[in-house]
């Protein structure tokens, strides 16, 4: 109604000029043209239309700015996601590398422990063997001292013990008789070694490594005397049997 009253009281040629100016402002289509029209014609129907066009342009500018801001935000989010994925990948690769290094270190440590355990076991076996040899040697020496109580340096000829030891040597030497088998001969040697404490195994007639080591230990451990004579006699008997076989 107000617009109609304004148009009715406005001269005709004036309305035509405003309409043409308004059309020109719309053709230009920017804020400057519309603001220039409002500066020339601040009141009236076309002035109100110009203000509506300015509001429309402002709304469009706001929408464009919001769209641009949203695009920038999306790009930033995508960039951060890419960087985060790369960082995660790098972190996972570093963790995998550290785990592999830890595994290799654990395997090396396990191998070192196994080697140390093997070396310790070898030392233990060697120590036990040396201790066993020492015990056997000491036992043989104690047996010899118990069998020969005469002090060192005194003559032992004519003693009753010599007759007893000679009888044992004769009994062992008789093993070379033609009717004695190899098993019986080995048993006789093992019996003598067991008597003097050099053989800890069983007397089974099997001349194995333990029997040979016992005979060698007896020869090296016994001092000159009846024990050594008995060992030499056993060894000669066994060697003659081997040569004859």
Helices and strands as residue ranges (DSSP letters): H 2-9, H 12-28, H 31-40, H 45-147, H 160-173, G 174-176, H 182-195, H 209-221, H 226-244
